[in-house]
């Protein structure tokens, strides 16, 4: 059985009207007590993006970057320079030399500005962000994550160094032919960087192989070893058998080396692979590697860490230790580039 809805009496309605009028009176006299205005000029506060699918925007704070935070599954929109700080702190050890940090800051800024201009939304799990906080794009840490990573005792000191590196390169990007470059970078070289076309299916005039001798002396990741079982090799490479001795058709043999002294092409179990394919399928640190069979397992020794194309982070630190400037570092690792201001490239709001 339905209950009859009770309607307030006239006295109750009059009382509510008086209360509402009193509240309005308070709002008119003291608005600041009820309405909190968020300052548009506070770059430390992230904003929720509402610009539609894959949209970045330009505000009074400048270019805003929507970042997908994978652990929280949310999109946080931050000013460009704040984004660069989060990338720099995540991608390069804060203990590195200031000039190396500045070089990395310019590369990180260039990377995201290029994505904005080219409307590149590749490798995105959601539609309302430009980049993720992972190495699928650039690693990125929020301010809170940095406090947890460094601890309260070191946060202020470390952040001051990050701030300085970003502020001293503010608005600077790397260009070739008056266009932002594909500013790729990696951890540790094998002694050389790699031509882009020797690792990826495209050739860039500024991603040329150059010597990088500093990495071997400084980086703990220059040389690593890893054991992989015979069964795992077959599964990951998709071959039926591999000859563990001799030089027959089913053995492991290098067919071609790249300019950067990495394996460009090789055969394994009668199948031809690129060095990149072997590295990625087996999870190796580098595409320069040697191997040795021992019973039912194979031991790989790798040299360098990462794809090898563009800026070597440990190489940059080595150059900085020798007194080279950030400008000298980036123009060494990216052949024939210029350094320009980002502002003229960014569409106005």
Secondary structure, 3 states (H helix, E strand, C coil): CCCCCCCCCHHHHHHHHHHHHHHHHHHHHCHHHCCCCCCCCCCCCCECCCCCCCCCEEECCEEEEEEEECCCCEEEEEEHHHHHHHHHHHHCCCCCCHHHHHHHHHHHHHHHHHHHHHCCCCCCCCCCCCEECCCCCCCCCCHHHHHHHHCHHHHHHHHHHHHHHHHCCCCEEEECCCCECCCCEECECCCECCCHHHCCCCCCCCCCCCECCHHHHHCCCCEEEEEEEHHHHHHHHCCCCCCCCCCCCCCCEEEEECCCCCEEEEEECCEEEEHHHHHHHHCCCCCCEEEEEECCEEEEEEECECCCCCEEHHHHHHHHHCCCCHHHHHHHHCCCCEEEECHHHCCCC
